[in-house]
Amino acid sequence: MAENELKRFTTAKFLSFALGFFGLQFAWQMRIILSGPVTEDLGASPFIFGLIWLAGPFTGMVVQPLIGALSDKTTSIFGRRRPYLLGGALLSAIALWALPNSEYITNCFGSLVRIHLPEWSALLFAAAMIWILDACVNIAQGPYRALVPDVVPQEQHSIANSYISLAIGLGSVVAAGTAPFLKWAFNYQMSINAQFIMAALAFSLGMLWTCIVIKEKRFLPRQDENHEKFDFIKSLRDFFAFSPEVGKICWMQFFTWIGNMCMMIYFTQYCVHTVFGVPDLSEVSEIVKASYDAAVLAGTNFSSICFAIFNLVCFIVAIPIGILSVKFGNKKVHIISMLSMAFAFLGMAFFTNVKIVAILMALSGIGWASICALPFAMLSQYIKPGTEGSVMGIFNIFIAGPQVFVCTLVSWIINKCDFSVIGGVNYHWEYTFLIGALCLVIAALIASRVKDKAEGV
């Protein structure tokens, strides 16, 4: 499609364009907050919970590149991106509904075929729904980013991506804050099932609106298109051949995301079990579980409030961080931001007062705003023109790869660090913040060794 055939977007059209990503982020944030309580109620130990979280990095490394390549070659009358956007959203909505109803669904299936399913079948089904949900989010996310150059004029690309960032921030805040707000304002406690249904509706309806309003023209394959087979090893070798600084930035990103995911994955469990003192419920009777229902909901609500604060601060400081990085350099601002996040993590490892934890999560939001922007700005100084897509695809390995480490080794460490409490056992979930803080400090030290082209140092 020629550039001059693309019509400029109005503000209203940008909002419609971003609404689908608002729903996507809404669903993803709900999965982060609530998957822990759901799987633990079905018998997942900390280690099993970590293994279930492997869905994110594996689907991110496999599904996104595959779907991206397929969408490039799609030539349907509905466009080449929209079928994946809508398909991913609708399948995710089904998984979001089924996840909290895993035990009910497996019981109904067993009764239907007149067999007695083992106790762990509901947990296995829930794990499958999480993997399907993560895969479908990735199915929609890659083509969504690729939709920008397809339908938006080149001079408006930065604005389009800014609206996506706005949708990410608002989607996270609304998803995390809705249930606590209803409890505070109307004394109405949303059930976990209701929150997942809300996420399913937000994702499917938001994406449906975007697909209806944003029109794609039919893309036909170019006759002069280069069909050279993709060589991953060659691309990886070329990637690191750009500059010695690229390797440093990749290692910085690797340790950054170990630290960041130590919080993202385990924060809700930390709130429920460490802050609110609920013992591990994975192997107790239904009667004992019921006696802790109120405390689990309180801990989950508190986690939601903290995530809302975390993302709100990120949203507020994102632009100031960009301005400061222009004035003082990406490296300096990013190091300070990471160290502030490391300090917050250390505080949460030793102080479990709800007010202190909420304040420290707000401080962590500064680091999150920097993580979402400045590493990519640092890397972009060393990217050769025409290689942007492959470079960012390889760079994503240093985001998804560390999550495998957090889902396996870190969860194994927590699983080994149990202690006796009244009513059973508990785990030292706060240890995740010690590991996370250490990795963020290492990342800051590596960043200090990166040569910033803009500064010449």
Secondary structure, DSSP 8 states (H G I E B T S, - for coil): --GGGS----HHHHHHHHHHHHHHHHHHHHHHHHHHHHHHHTT--HHHHHHHTTHHHHHHHHHHHHHHHHHHH--BTTBSSHHHHHHHHHHHHHHHHHGGGHHHHHHHHHHHTT----TTHHHHHHHHHHHHHHHHHHHHHHHHHHHHHHHS-GGGHHHHHHHHHHHHHHHHHHHHHHHHHHHHHH-----HHHHHHHHHHHHHHHHHHHHHHS--------TT-------HHHHHHHHHHS-HHHHHHHHHHHHHHHHHHHHHHHHHHIIIIIIS-----TTS-HHHHHHTHHHHHHHHHHHHHHHHHHHHHHHHHHHHHHHHHHHH-HHHHHHHHHHHHHHHHHHHHH---HHHHHHHHHHHHHHHHHHTTHHHHHHHTT--TT-HHHHHHHHTHHHHHHHHHIIIIIHHHHHH-EEEETTEEEE-TTHHHHHHHHHHHHHHHHHHTS--TTTT-
